[in-house]
Amino acid sequence: MRERKPVLEDQLRVCSDCKGFYSNKYFYKHKCVIHKDSAPQALKPRLLQNVMNDNMDNDKGFLDILNRFREGEVGDFCRTNKTIKLIGYKHFNLRRHEEGKQDEVRKTIMAEMRELSKLFFCFRSLSGSEERMVEDMFRREHLLDLMEALKQLTTTSDKQEKHGQKLFLDAVLLRSVKTLEGYFAQTMQDTKKKELKNFRSAYKSLQHELFPSARQKCIKNSLETNRKPASLPNEQKVLQLKEFIATEISFILKNYTVKNFAYLRSLVVARLTLFNARRGEEASRMLFSEWEEAEKGTWLPDEELEKIKDHAEQYLLGHFKLAYLKGKGKKYVPVLIPNDLMSAIQVLKQDRSKFGIREDNPFLFATKIGLSHCSGWHAVAEVCAEAGINIITATKMRHRLSSIYASLDMSPENRKIFLQHMGHEEQINRENYQCPLGIRTACIMGKMLSSVDEGSVSELHPKGPSTAPEEKFDVQALQEWKSK
């Protein structure tokens, strides 16, 4: 019987510490990895070629990004082409200090470099000249070739337009022009800088011919698909998933072994993500420092808790820990941690080293490889698959909570706290450090999220008379509407 051919051929790797050459398959078994606390990098030999004494080629963070490109025409081009590397490096420097978002930054930069390289290959193919360089794409005499390459790259074999990819390439091109313009000004290449400025004006004048349809299709898809009641998750399935997570966590804690570490981590991340209606990766990238603040009650200080006179609010405050995490962009968003997850989180915290997680990994839900965290989307997908439920994504849960919010007669203050929780307020950075805001967030959102989680949404409606007509959120009626 013939031996199977591997999908990816074995490649040589160079150890960043001992400079030895090792097979990619056995690299992590050689002495530098086994006998050292810090894991050395497995550099691809191509990165050792033409090394210049500048910051870009000596920056360990950027070298790690280059090292992650796969072998192949596009990956090799991203690692070796000076212009592509320059554009990626400038973007990396802009975002390298975003704590807790290193994975997101790396994936974004790699995606931009890959797409720009693919666009250049298409541009060079259309021009019929192998001597064309990346800089030639940003010259006015080649603008029509660039536009044609954009159309060809973003069109499928059945003549369908890839709307998202086209808009992404538009943003990458404009950012690349801005980067190169600054570089040419810095290196006193005034002629090239002037040409780039003229190219940008010419490019923007043609944008209305190429990109409006893509923008309109993306907006239409968002309005017609994501906001339809049919996109809401089934309420019975949501409650079923909640019960499944609670049962699984309880069972694992009673029969815990290190083999259950990864699955327990997925259960906790899924519970936090869905309970708080957080975006997919927000809860999963919780830092150790953010968890320790929540555990100590930094955002819910005792002197403030003593001022609470309402017994219902006192009860709620005793059932949650409050953490503030990095959200979308530069925003901080609150995450309420139910007490039923505390034991599981303590186990994940204590058994990190036994599972093989590095001590310098800053994330609470860390992974074995590097200094990364687990994927929130994959955690939710894994738990839903184990429960036998079609995946209930974080986006669907945010849609569900927003629909319920729209049906409630909430005061302006409570509405403001809700929007801050969802991460839609522009001024949240100014307000999220105030301890009273943390108290109000825990009281208002704790009450609302608990009621939503238990399926008793009707208790959130005011019982007294209201000046505005009260709109009840009828879950059963909504489900019947979805089935039509």
C-alpha positions in Angstrom: 0.0 0.0 0.0 1.5 3.3 -1.1 2.3 5.9 1.6 0.2 9.1 1.6 1.9 12.2 0.4 1.7 15.0 3.0 -0.4 18.0 2.3 2.5 20.4 3.2 6.0 19.3 2.4 8.6 19.3 5.2 10.7 22.4 5.2 13.9 23.5 6.9 13.7 25.9 9.8 16.5 27.9 11.5 16.5 28.2 15.3 16.7 31.9 16.4 18.9 30.9 19.4 21.4 28.3 18.3 21.2 29.1 14.6 20.9 25.4 13.8 18.9 24.0 10.8 16.2 21.5 11.7 13.3 19.8 10.0 10.0 21.6 10.5 8.6 18.3 11.8 11.1 17.9 14.5 12.1 21.5 15.3 10.2 21.6 18.6 12.1 18.5 19.9 15.6 19.9 19.7 17.6 21.0 22.8 16.8 24.7 22.7 13.1 24.1 23.0 13.4 21.3 25.6 15.9 22.9 27.9 14.8 26.6 27.8 11.9 28.4 29.4 11.4 30.8 26.5 10.5 29.2 23.2 12.9 30.1 20.3 11.5 31.1 16.9 11.5 28.7 14.0 12.7 31.1 11.3 12.3 30.3 7.6 15.7 30.4 5.8 14.4 32.9 3.3 14.2 35.5 6.1 18.0 35.2 6.6 18.7 36.4 3.1 19.6 40.0 2.3 19.4 41.2 5.9 20.0 44.9 6.1 20.9 47.0 9.2 17.5 48.8 9.5 14.7 48.6 12.0 12.4 46.6 9.8 14.7 43.6 9.3 15.7 43.5 13.0 12.3 43.9 14.6 11.4 40.6 16.3 7.7 41.4 16.3 7.6 42.1 12.6 9.9 39.1 11.8 7.4 36.9 13.7 4.6 38.2 11.3 6.8 37.5 8.2 7.7 34.0 9.6 4.0 33.1 9.7 3.4 33.4 6.0 3.0 30.0 4.3 5.4 28.7 1.7 4.3 29.6 -1.8 4.4 32.4 -4.3 2.4 34.9 -2.3 4.0 34.1 1.1 7.5 34.3 -0.3 6.7 37.6 -2.0 5.4 39.0 1.2 8.6 38.0 3.0 11.0 39.3 0.4 9.5 42.3 -1.4 10.7 45.5 0.1 7.7 47.7 -0.7 5.2 45.1 0.6 7.2 44.7 3.8 7.5 48.5 4.2 3.7 48.9 4.0 3.1 46.1 6.4 5.8 47.3 8.8 4.4 50.9 9.0 1.0 49.5 9.8 2.5 47.2 12.4 4.3 50.2 14.1 1.0 52.0 14.2 -0.8 49.2 16.1 2.0 47.3 17.9 1.2 48.7 21.3 -2.4 47.6 21.4 -2.3 45.4 24.5 -4.3 42.2 24.2 -4.9 42.6 20.5 -1.6 41.2 19.1 -3.4 38.3 17.3 -5.9 40.7 15.7 -3.1 43.1 14.6 -1.0 40.2 13.2 -3.9 38.7 11.2 -5.0 42.1 9.8 -1.4 43.0 8.7 -0.9 39.6 7.1 -4.3 39.8 5.3 -3.4 43.3 3.9 0.1 42.1 2.7 -1.4 39.0 1.1 -4.2 40.9 -0.7 -1.8 43.6 -1.9 0.6 40.9 -3.3 -2.2 39.1 -5.1 -3.4 42.4 -6.6 0.2 43.1 -7.8 0.4 39.6 -9.5 -2.8 40.3 -11.3 -1.7 43.8 -12.2 1.7 42.5 -13.6 -0.1 39.7 -15.5 -2.4 42.2 -17.2 0.4 44.6 -18.1 2.3 41.8 -19.8 5.6 42.8 -18.3 7.5 40.8 -15.7 9.7 43.9 -15.0 6.8 45.8 -13.3 7.4 46.6 -9.6 4.9 47.2 -6.8 5.5 50.9 -6.9 4.4 50.9 -10.5 0.8 50.2 -9.3 0.8 53.7 -7.8 1.6 55.6 -11.0 -1.1 57.4 -13.0 -0.1 55.9 -16.3 -0.9 52.5 -14.9 -4.1 53.4 -13.2 -6.4 51.8 -15.7 -4.4 48.5 -15.4 -4.8 48.7 -11.7 -8.5 49.2 -11.9 -8.8 46.3 -14.3 -6.8 44.1 -12.0 -9.1 45.1 -9.1 -12.1 44.0 -11.1 -10.6 40.7 -12.2 -9.4 39.8 -8.7 -12.8 40.6 -7.1 -14.9 38.7 -9.6 -15.7 35.0 -9.3 -15.7 32.5 -12.1 -19.5 32.9 -12.5 -19.2 36.7 -12.8 -20.3 37.5 -9.3 -18.7 40.4 -7.5 -16.9 39.9 -4.2 -18.1 43.0 -2.4 -16.2 42.6 0.9 -12.9 41.9 -0.8 -13.3 44.9 -3.1 -13.9 47.3 -0.3 -11.1 45.8 1.7 -8.7 46.3 -1.2 -9.8 49.9 -1.6 -8.9 50.6 2.0 -5.6 48.8 1.6 -4.7 50.8 -1.5 -5.5 54.1 0.2 -3.5 53.2 3.3 -0.6 52.0 1.1 -0.5 55.4 -0.8 -0.5 57.2 2.5 2.4 55.0 3.8 4.5 55.4 0.7 3.9 59.1 0.5 5.2 59.5 4.1 8.2 57.3 3.3 9.2 59.2 0.2 8.9 62.5 2.1 11.1 61.1 4.9 13.7 59.9 2.4 13.6 63.1 0.4 12.3 61.4 -2.8 10.2 64.5 -3.7 9.5 63.5 -7.3 7.9 60.1 -6.2 6.0 61.9 -3.4 4.5 64.4 -5.9 3.5 61.6 -8.2 1.8 59.7 -5.4 -0.2 62.8 -4.5 -1.4 63.1 -8.1 -2.1 59.4 -8.2 -4.3 59.6 -5.1 -6.4 62.4 -6.7 -6.8 60.4 -9.9 -7.6 57.2 -8.0 -10.3 59.0 -5.9 -11.9 60.4 -9.0 -12.4 56.9 -10.3 -13.7 55.4 -7.1 -17.3 56.4 -7.8 -17.1 54.1 -10.9 -15.8 51.0 -9.2 -16.8 50.8 -5.5 -20.4 52.3 -5.0 -22.0 49.0 -6.1 -20.0 47.0 -3.6 -20.8 49.5 -0.8 -24.5 49.4 -1.6 -24.6 45.6 -1.7 -22.8 45.4 1.7 -25.3 47.8 3.2 -28.2 46.0 1.6 -27.0 42.6 2.9 -26.7 44.1 6.4 -30.1 45.7 6.4 -32.0 42.9 4.7 -30.3 39.8 6.3 -28.9 40.7 9.7 -31.9 42.7 10.9 -34.6 40.2 9.9 -36.5 38.5 12.8 -35.5 35.2 11.2 -31.9 36.0 12.2 -32.8 35.9 15.9 -31.8 32.7 17.7 -34.5 30.4 18.9 -35.3 31.1 22.5 -35.7 27.4 23.5 -32.3 26.7 21.9 -30.7 29.5 23.8 -32.0 28.1 27.1 -31.1 24.6 26.1 -27.5 25.8 25.4 -27.3 27.6 28.8 -28.4 24.4 30.6 -26.0 22.3 28.6 -23.0 24.6 29.5 -23.9 24.6 33.2 -24.3 20.7 33.3 -21.0 20.2 31.4 -19.1 22.6 33.7 -20.5 20.9 36.8 -19.6 17.4 35.5 -16.0 18.4 34.4 -15.3 20.0 37.8 -16.3 16.8 39.6 -14.2 14.6 37.3 -11.5 17.0 36.3 -8.3 16.0 34.6 -5.8 18.1 32.6 -7.2 16.5 29.4 -10.4 18.5 30.0 -8.7 21.8 30.2 -9.3 22.9 26.6 -12.9 21.9 26.7 -13.5 23.6 30.0 -12.0 26.8 28.6 -14.3 26.6 25.6 -17.3 26.2 27.9 -16.4 29.3 30.1 -15.6 31.5 27.0 -18.8 30.5 25.3 -20.8 31.2 28.5 -19.2 34.7 28.9 -19.6 35.6 25.3 -23.3 34.6 24.9 -24.4 35.8 28.4 -23.0 39.3 27.9 -23.8 39.4 24.1 -20.2 40.3 23.5 -18.4 40.3 20.2 -16.8 37.0 19.3 -13.2 37.7 20.4 -13.8 40.2 23.2 -14.4 37.8 26.2 -11.7 35.3 25.0 -9.0 37.9 25.1 -9.5 38.8 28.7 -6.1 39.6 30.3 -5.0 38.2 33.6 -4.8 41.7 35.0 -8.4 42.4 34.0 -9.5 39.2 35.7 -7.6 40.1 38.9 -9.3 43.5 39.0 -12.7 41.8 38.7 -11.8 39.3 41.3 -10.7 42.0 43.8 -13.8 44.0 43.1 -12.0 47.0 41.7 -15.0 48.2 39.8 -17.4 47.3 42.6 -15.8 48.7 45.7 -17.3 47.8 49.1 -17.8 51.4 50.1 -20.0 51.9 47.1 -21.9 48.6 47.6 -22.9 49.7 51.1 -24.7 52.7 49.6 -27.1 50.4 47.7 -30.4 50.2 49.6 -32.5 48.3 47.1 -32.5 44.6 48.2 -32.9 43.3 44.6 -29.9 45.3 43.5 -27.9 44.1 46.5 -28.8 40.5 45.6 -27.7 41.0 42.0 -24.4 42.6 43.0 -23.5 39.5 45.0 -23.9 37.3 42.0 -21.5 39.0 39.6 -18.0 40.1 39.1 -17.4 43.1 36.8 -14.5 43.4 34.4 -13.7 46.0 31.7 -12.1 44.6 28.6 -10.7 46.1 25.4 -13.5 46.3 22.9 -13.7 47.3 19.3 -11.3 50.1 18.4 -10.2 52.1 21.4 -13.3 51.4 23.5 -13.5 49.5 26.8 -16.6 47.4 27.4 -18.0 45.8 30.6 -18.3 42.1 31.1 -20.4 40.6 33.9 -18.9 37.3 35.2 -21.6 35.1 36.9 -20.6 33.4 40.1 -21.3 30.0 38.6 -18.2 30.4 36.5 -15.8 31.3 39.4 -14.8 27.7 40.2 -14.1 26.8 36.6 -12.0 30.0 36.1 -10.0 29.1 39.2 -9.2 25.7 37.7 -8.2 27.3 34.4 -6.0 29.7 36.4 -4.3 27.0 38.5 -3.6 24.4 35.8 -2.1 26.6 33.1 1.4 25.3 33.6 0.2 21.6 33.6 -1.5 22.2 30.3 1.6 23.6 28.8 0.8 27.3 28.7 3.8 29.7 29.0 4.1 31.7 32.2 4.5 35.0 30.4 1.2 34.5 28.5 -0.9 37.5 29.6 -4.3 36.0 28.7 -6.7 34.3 31.1 -7.9 32.0 28.3 -4.5 31.3 26.9 -3.4 28.7 24.4 -0.3 26.5 24.3 1.2 28.1 21.2 3.0 31.4 21.7 1.4 34.2 23.6 -2.0 33.9 22.2 -5.6 33.3 23.4 -8.3 30.9 22.3 -10.8 31.9 19.6 -14.1 33.0 21.0 -15.9 32.1 17.8 -14.5 28.6 17.7 -15.2 28.1 21.4 -18.9 28.9 20.8 -19.0 26.7 17.7 -17.4 23.8 19.6 -19.9 24.0 22.5 -22.9 24.3 20.2 -21.7 21.2 18.2 -21.3 19.3 21.5 -24.9 20.3 22.5 -26.3 19.3 19.1 -27.5 22.8 18.4 -26.9 24.9 15.2 -24.3 27.5 16.1 -25.7 30.5 18.0 -23.2 33.2 17.1 -22.2 36.2 19.1 -23.7 38.4 16.4 -27.1 36.7 16.7 -27.1 37.1 20.5 -26.3 40.8 20.1 -29.2 41.1 17.7 -31.4 39.3 20.2 -30.5 41.5 23.1 -30.9 44.7 20.9 -34.3 43.6 19.8 -35.4 43.0 23.4 -33.9 46.4 24.4 -35.9 48.2 21.7 -39.1 46.8 23.2 -38.5 48.0 26.7 -39.6 51.3 28.3 -36.2 52.2 29.8 -35.2 55.5 31.3 -32.6 57.6 29.4 -30.0 56.8 32.0 -30.5 53.0 31.7 -30.5 53.2 27.9 -27.2 55.0 28.1 -25.7 52.2 30.3 -27.1 49.6 27.9 -25.4 51.2 24.9 -22.2 51.5 26.8 -22.4 47.8 27.6 -22.9 47.0 23.9 -19.9 49.2 23.0 -21.8 51.7 20.8 -21.1 54.9 22.9 -18.4 57.1 21.6 -17.6 58.6 25.0 -17.3 55.3 26.9 -13.5 55.8 27.4 -14.2 58.9 29.4 -16.9 57.4 31.5 -15.8 53.7 32.1 -13.3 54.6 34.9 -15.9 56.0 37.2 -16.8 53.5 40.0 -20.4 54.6 40.2 -20.8 53.7 36.5 -19.6 50.2 37.4 -22.2 50.0 40.1 -24.9 51.1 37.8 -23.7 48.8 35.0 -23.8 45.8 37.4 -27.3 46.7 38.7 -29.0 47.5 35.5 -27.3 45.1 33.1 -27.1 42.4 35.8 -30.9 42.5 36.2 -31.6 42.7 32.5 -29.1 40.0 31.4 -30.3 37.6 34.2 -33.9 38.0 33.2 -33.0 37.5 29.5 -30.9 34.5 30.4 -33.7 32.9 32.4 -36.3 33.7 29.7 -38.4 35.9 32.1 -38.3 39.0 29.9 -41.8 40.2 31.0 -40.5 41.0 34.5 -38.4 43.9 33.0 -41.5 45.8 32.0 -42.7 48.5 34.5 -45.8 47.5 36.4 -47.1 51.1 37.0 -48.8 53.4 34.5 -46.5 54.9 31.8 -46.9 58.1 29.8 -45.7 56.2 26.7 -47.6 53.2 25.3 -46.0 50.0 26.6 -44.8 47.5 24.0 -44.5 43.9 25.3 -41.8 41.7 23.8 -43.8 38.6 23.0 -41.2 35.8 22.3 -43.8 33.4 21.1 -45.2 35.9 18.6 -41.7 36.6 17.4 -41.0 32.9 16.8 -44.2 32.6 14.8 -43.2 35.6 12.7 -39.8 34.0 12.0 -41.4 30.8 10.8 -43.5 32.6 8.2 
